[in-house]
């Protein structure tokens, strides 16, 4: 094996090791992100969405009452 071949092989091994480490880190961090989203973000969004829908329903009811009052007045 020539010196150039040896250096190319060593560089290839280092590169493959780096890619493997990056892939492992990405897999771990992706799993942590999914867990965070499921445990923290999704429940908060559901809670806020429910509150927003209740508020909107109340405002729509008030608007319907207003429209009925306007119609009766004219």
C-alpha positions in Angstrom: 0.0 0.0 0.0 1.4 3.3 -1.0 1.6 6.3 1.4 -1.2 8.1 -0.5 -3.4 5.0 -0.3 -2.8 4.8 3.4 -3.6 8.5 3.9 -6.8 8.2 1.8 -7.9 5.2 3.8 -7.2 6.9 7.2 -9.1 10.0 6.0 -12.0 7.8 4.9 -12.1 6.1 8.3 -12.0 9.4 10.1 -14.8 10.8 7.9 -16.9 7.7 8.4 -16.4 7.9 12.2 -17.4 11.5 12.1 -20.6 10.8 10.1 -21.5 8.0 12.4 -21.0 10.2 15.5 -23.1 13.0 13.9 -25.9 10.5 13.0 -25.9 9.1 16.5 -26.1 12.6 18.0 -28.9 13.5 15.6 -30.9 10.4 16.5 -30.5 11.1 20.2 -31.5 14.8 19.9 -34.4 14.0 17.6 -35.7 11.5 20.2 -35.4 14.2 22.9 -37.2 16.7 20.8 -40.1 14.3 20.1 -40.4 13.6 23.8 -40.4 17.3 24.6 -43.0 18.1 22.0 -45.2 15.2 23.3 -44.8 16.0 27.0 -44.8 19.8 26.9 -45.9 21.4 23.7 -48.9 19.2 22.7 -50.6 19.5 26.1 -50.1 23.3 26.2 -51.5 23.7 22.6 -54.5 21.5 23.5 -55.2 23.6 26.6 -54.8 26.9 24.9 -56.9 25.7 21.9 -59.7 24.6 24.2 -59.7 28.0 26.0 -59.7 29.8 22.6 -62.6 27.8 21.3 -64.6 28.5 24.5 -63.8 32.2 24.2 -64.8 32.3 20.5 -68.0 30.4 21.3 -68.9 33.0 23.9 -68.2 35.9 21.6 -70.2 34.3 18.8 -73.1 33.9 21.2 -72.9 37.5 22.2 -72.7 38.5 18.5 -75.8 36.4 17.7 -77.7 38.1 20.6 -76.6 41.5 19.2 -77.8 40.6 15.7 -81.2 39.5 17.1 -81.5 42.7 19.0 -80.7 44.7 15.9 -83.2 42.8 13.8 -86.0 43.2 16.4 -85.2 47.0 16.7 -85.6 47.7 12.9 
